[in-house]
Amino acid sequence: MAKTAMITTRVDPGLKSSAEKVLHKLGISTTEAINLFLSQVRLRKGLPFDVKIPNKTTLKAMKDAEEGRNLTESEDAEDMFRKLGI
């Protein structure tokens, strides 16, 4: 029996590049990330994260964050919690 199996897939080049930059910062290769993902799928018997369609409020917050609107800056975690009233 082979020690490894080949997976071939097509992905958007920009997505691949962006993801590889993040993985590099984490110190893992794309292959290691895929193996980690597949191990979690096997362990959880499903996707290792929720897959949901965001509601209008979440979509607006995501768009605002991407565009740098309606953001509140905090000096540190304590300042953030104070501003959140926690």
Backbone as JSON Lines, residues from 0, in Angstrom:
{"i":0,"aa":"M","n":[0.85,-1.18,0.0],"ca":[0.0,0.0,0.0],"c":[0.89,1.25,0.0]}
{"i":1,"aa":"A","n":[0.52,2.24,-0.78],"ca":[1.29,3.48,-0.86],"c":[1.23,4.24,0.46]}
{"i":2,"aa":"K","n":[2.33,4.94,0.76],"ca":[2.38,5.72,1.99],"c":[1.68,7.06,1.85]}
{"i":3,"aa":"T","n":[1.48,7.51,0.63],"ca":[0.78,8.77,0.39],"c":[-0.15,8.62,-0.8]}
{"i":4,"aa":"A","n":[-1.13,9.49,-0.89],"ca":[-2.04,9.53,-2.03],"c":[-2.02,10.95,-2.6]}
{"i":5,"aa":"M","n":[-2.18,11.07,-3.89],"ca":[-2.11,12.36,-4.55],"c":[-3.51,12.98,-4.63]}
{"i":6,"aa":"I","n":[-3.6,14.28,-4.33],"ca":[-4.82,15.04,-4.51],"c":[-4.51,16.14,-5.5]}
{"i":7,"aa":"T","n":[-5.3,16.24,-6.55],"ca":[-5.14,17.3,-7.54],"c":[-6.4,18.14,-7.53]}
{"i":8,"aa":"T","n":[-6.23,19.45,-7.44],"ca":[-7.39,20.34,-7.4],"c":[-7.06,21.64,-8.08]}
{"i":9,"aa":"R","n":[-8.08,22.33,-8.53],"ca":[-7.9,23.65,-9.14],"c":[-8.45,24.7,-8.19]}
{"i":10,"aa":"V","n":[-7.66,25.74,-7.96],"ca":[-8.09,26.85,-7.11],"c":[-7.72,28.17,-7.78]}
{"i":11,"aa":"D","n":[-8.41,29.21,-7.36],"ca":[-8.1,30.55,-7.85],"c":[-6.64,30.89,-7.48]}
{"i":12,"aa":"P","n":[-5.84,31.38,-8.42],"ca":[-4.43,31.69,-8.12],"c":[-4.27,32.71,-6.99]}
{"i":13,"aa":"G","n":[-5.14,33.7,-6.93],"ca":[-5.06,34.7,-5.87],"c":[-5.34,34.1,-4.51]}
{"i":14,"aa":"L","n":[-6.34,33.23,-4.45],"ca":[-6.67,32.54,-3.2],"c":[-5.5,31.68,-2.75]}
{"i":15,"aa":"K","n":[-4.92,30.94,-3.68],"ca":[-3.78,30.07,-3.35],"c":[-2.62,30.89,-2.8]}
{"i":16,"aa":"S","n":[-2.3,31.97,-3.46],"ca":[-1.19,32.82,-3.05],"c":[-1.44,33.42,-1.67]}
{"i":17,"aa":"S","n":[-2.63,33.95,-1.46],"ca":[-2.97,34.56,-0.16],"c":[-2.91,33.52,0.95]}
{"i":18,"aa":"A","n":[-3.47,32.36,0.7],"ca":[-3.48,31.3,1.71],"c":[-2.06,30.84,2.01]}
{"i":19,"aa":"E","n":[-1.22,30.71,1.0],"ca":[0.15,30.26,1.21],"c":[0.94,31.27,2.05]}
{"i":20,"aa":"K","n":[0.66,32.56,1.88],"ca":[1.33,33.58,2.7],"c":[0.96,33.4,4.17]}
{"i":21,"aa":"V","n":[-0.32,33.15,4.44],"ca":[-0.77,32.93,5.82],"c":[-0.14,31.66,6.37]}
{"i":22,"aa":"L","n":[-0.15,30.6,5.59],"ca":[0.42,29.33,6.05],"c":[1.91,29.47,6.32]}
{"i":23,"aa":"H","n":[2.61,30.22,5.48],"ca":[4.04,30.45,5.69],"c":[4.27,31.14,7.03]}
{"i":24,"aa":"K","n":[3.44,32.14,7.36],"ca":[3.56,32.83,8.65],"c":[3.31,31.87,9.81]}
{"i":25,"aa":"L","n":[2.45,30.88,9.58],"ca":[2.16,29.87,10.61],"c":[3.24,28.8,10.67]}
{"i":26,"aa":"G","n":[4.12,28.79,9.68],"ca":[5.2,27.82,9.66],"c":[4.81,26.46,9.16]}
{"i":27,"aa":"I","n":[3.74,26.4,8.34],"ca":[3.33,25.11,7.77],"c":[3.16,25.23,6.27]}
{"i":28,"aa":"S","n":[3.35,24.12,5.59],"ca":[3.21,24.09,4.14],"c":[1.74,23.88,3.76]}
{"i":29,"aa":"T","n":[1.45,24.08,2.5],"ca":[0.1,23.83,2.0],"c":[-0.27,22.35,2.2]}
{"i":30,"aa":"T","n":[0.67,21.47,1.94],"ca":[0.43,20.03,2.14],"c":[0.11,19.73,3.6]}
{"i":31,"aa":"E","n":[0.87,20.32,4.52],"ca":[0.6,20.09,5.95],"c":[-0.77,20.64,6.34]}
{"i":32,"aa":"A","n":[-1.14,21.78,5.78],"ca":[-2.46,22.37,6.08],"c":[-3.58,21.48,5.56]}
{"i":33,"aa":"I","n":[-3.41,20.93,4.38],"ca":[-4.43,20.04,3.82],"c":[-4.54,18.77,4.67]}
{"i":34,"aa":"N","n":[-3.4,18.22,5.08],"ca":[-3.42,17.03,5.94],"c":[-4.09,17.34,7.28]}
{"i":35,"aa":"L","n":[-3.83,18.51,7.83],"ca":[-4.48,18.93,9.08],"c":[-5.99,19.04,8.88]}
{"i":36,"aa":"F","n":[-6.39,19.67,7.79],"ca":[-7.82,19.81,7.48],"c":[-8.48,18.43,7.36]}
{"i":37,"aa":"L","n":[-7.89,17.54,6.59],"ca":[-8.47,16.22,6.38],"c":[-8.5,15.41,7.68]}
{"i":38,"aa":"S","n":[-7.48,15.57,8.53],"ca":[-7.48,14.89,9.82],"c":[-8.64,15.37,10.69]}
{"i":39,"aa":"Q","n":[-8.92,16.68,10.65],"ca":[-10.03,17.23,11.42],"c":[-11.38,16.76,10.85]}
{"i":40,"aa":"V","n":[-11.48,16.66,9.54],"ca":[-12.72,16.14,8.92],"c":[-12.96,14.72,9.41]}
{"i":41,"aa":"R","n":[-11.91,13.92,9.41],"ca":[-12.06,12.53,9.87],"c":[-12.43,12.49,11.35]}
{"i":42,"aa":"L","n":[-11.74,13.27,12.17],"ca":[-11.98,13.28,13.6],"c":[-13.4,13.73,13.94]}
{"i":43,"aa":"R","n":[-13.86,14.79,13.29],"ca":[-15.18,15.36,13.59],"c":[-16.31,14.75,12.77]}
{"i":44,"aa":"K","n":[-15.92,13.94,11.79],"ca":[-16.89,13.33,10.87],"c":[-17.72,14.4,10.16]}
{"i":45,"aa":"G","n":[-17.03,15.46,9.75],"ca":[-17.66,16.58,9.05],"c":[-16.66,17.72,8.95]}
{"i":46,"aa":"L","n":[-17.11,18.84,8.44],"ca":[-16.24,20.0,8.33],"c":[-15.86,20.5,9.72]}
{"i":47,"aa":"P","n":[-14.61,20.94,9.89],"ca":[-14.17,21.39,11.21],"c":[-14.53,22.85,11.53]}
{"i":48,"aa":"F","n":[-15.54,23.35,10.86],"ca":[-16.02,24.71,11.11],"c":[-17.46,24.81,10.63]}
{"i":49,"aa":"D","n":[-18.18,25.78,11.17],"ca":[-19.56,25.98,10.76],"c":[-19.59,26.61,9.36]}
{"i":50,"aa":"V","n":[-20.51,26.15,8.55],"ca":[-20.72,26.74,7.24],"c":[-22.12,27.34,7.26]}
{"i":51,"aa":"K","n":[-22.17,28.66,7.31],"ca":[-23.44,29.35,7.41],"c":[-23.46,30.53,6.44]}
{"i":52,"aa":"I","n":[-24.64,30.91,6.04],"ca":[-24.82,32.12,5.24],"c":[-24.99,33.27,6.22]}
{"i":53,"aa":"P","n":[-24.09,34.28,6.17],"ca":[-24.2,35.38,7.12],"c":[-25.49,36.17,6.95]}
{"i":54,"aa":"N","n":[-26.04,36.67,8.08],"ca":[-27.24,37.49,8.0],"c":[-26.86,38.92,7.59]}
{"i":55,"aa":"K","n":[-27.85,39.79,7.41],"ca":[-27.6,41.15,6.93],"c":[-26.67,41.93,7.86]}
{"i":56,"aa":"T","n":[-26.87,41.78,9.17],"ca":[-26.05,42.5,10.14],"c":[-24.59,42.07,10.03]}
{"i":57,"aa":"T","n":[-24.37,40.77,9.94],"ca":[-23.0,40.26,9.83],"c":[-22.37,40.69,8.52]}
{"i":58,"aa":"L","n":[-23.12,40.62,7.42],"ca":[-22.59,41.05,6.13],"c":[-22.18,42.52,6.16]}
{"i":59,"aa":"K","n":[-23.02,43.37,6.79],"ca":[-22.7,44.79,6.89],"c":[-21.43,44.98,7.72]}
{"i":60,"aa":"A","n":[-21.31,44.28,8.83],"ca":[-20.13,44.4,9.68],"c":[-18.88,43.95,8.94]}
{"i":61,"aa":"M","n":[-18.99,42.88,8.16],"ca":[-17.85,42.39,7.39],"c":[-17.44,43.41,6.34]}
{"i":62,"aa":"K","n":[-18.41,43.99,5.64],"ca":[-18.11,44.98,4.61],"c":[-17.5,46.23,5.25]}
{"i":63,"aa":"D","n":[-18.07,46.68,6.37],"ca":[-17.52,47.84,7.08],"c":[-16.06,47.58,7.48]}
{"i":64,"aa":"A","n":[-15.79,46.4,8.01],"ca":[-14.43,46.07,8.44],"c":[-13.47,46.07,7.26]}
{"i":65,"aa":"E","n":[-13.89,45.48,6.14],"ca":[-13.04,45.44,4.95],"c":[-12.74,46.84,4.43]}
{"i":66,"aa":"E","n":[-13.72,47.74,4.57],"ca":[-13.57,49.1,4.06],"c":[-13.09,50.08,5.13]}
{"i":67,"aa":"G","n":[-12.84,49.58,6.33],"ca":[-12.33,50.43,7.41],"c":[-13.32,51.42,7.96]}
{"i":68,"aa":"R","n":[-14.61,51.09,7.89],"ca":[-15.65,52.0,8.39],"c":[-16.2,51.5,9.71]}
{"i":69,"aa":"N","n":[-16.69,52.45,10.52],"ca":[-17.36,52.14,11.79],"c":[-16.52,51.25,12.7]}
{"i":70,"aa":"L","n":[-15.22,51.5,12.71],"ca":[-14.32,50.72,13.55],"c":[-14.0,51.48,14.83]}
{"i":71,"aa":"T","n":[-13.8,50.77,15.9],"ca":[-13.4,51.36,17.17],"c":[-12.03,50.82,17.52]}
{"i":72,"aa":"E","n":[-11.08,51.71,17.76],"ca":[-9.73,51.28,18.12],"c":[-9.59,51.23,19.62]}
{"i":73,"aa":"S","n":[-8.8,50.27,20.09],"ca":[-8.55,50.11,21.51],"c":[-7.05,50.03,21.73]}
{"i":74,"aa":"E","n":[-6.61,50.52,22.88],"ca":[-5.19,50.49,23.22],"c":[-4.73,49.06,23.53]}
{"i":75,"aa":"D","n":[-5.6,48.31,24.18],"ca":[-5.27,46.94,24.57],"c":[-6.58,46.21,24.87]}
{"i":76,"aa":"A","n":[-6.46,44.95,25.28],"ca":[-7.66,44.14,25.54],"c":[-8.52,44.76,26.64]}
{"i":77,"aa":"E","n":[-7.88,45.27,27.69],"ca":[-8.63,45.88,28.79],"c":[-9.45,47.07,28.29]}
{"i":78,"aa":"D","n":[-8.84,47.91,27.45],"ca":[-9.54,49.06,26.88],"c":[-10.71,48.6,26.0]}
{"i":79,"aa":"M","n":[-10.48,47.53,25.22],"ca":[-11.53,47.0,24.36],"c":[-12.73,46.51,25.19]}
{"i":80,"aa":"F","n":[-12.44,45.73,26.26],"ca":[-13.52,45.23,27.1],"c":[-14.28,46.37,27.78]}
{"i":81,"aa":"R","n":[-13.54,47.4,28.19],"ca":[-14.19,48.55,28.82],"c":[-15.13,49.22,27.83]}
{"i":82,"aa":"K","n":[-14.68,49.4,26.59],"ca":[-15.53,50.02,25.56],"c":[-16.74,49.16,25.22]}
{"i":83,"aa":"L","n":[-16.57,47.84,25.35],"ca":[-17.68,46.92,25.08],"c":[-18.61,46.78,26.28]}
{"i":84,"aa":"G","n":[-18.2,47.32,27.42],"ca":[-19.0,47.21,28.63],"c":[-18.95,45.84,29.27]}
{"i":85,"aa":"I","n":[-17.85,45.16,29.06],"ca":[-17.7,43.8,29.61],"c":[-16.81,43.86,30.84]}
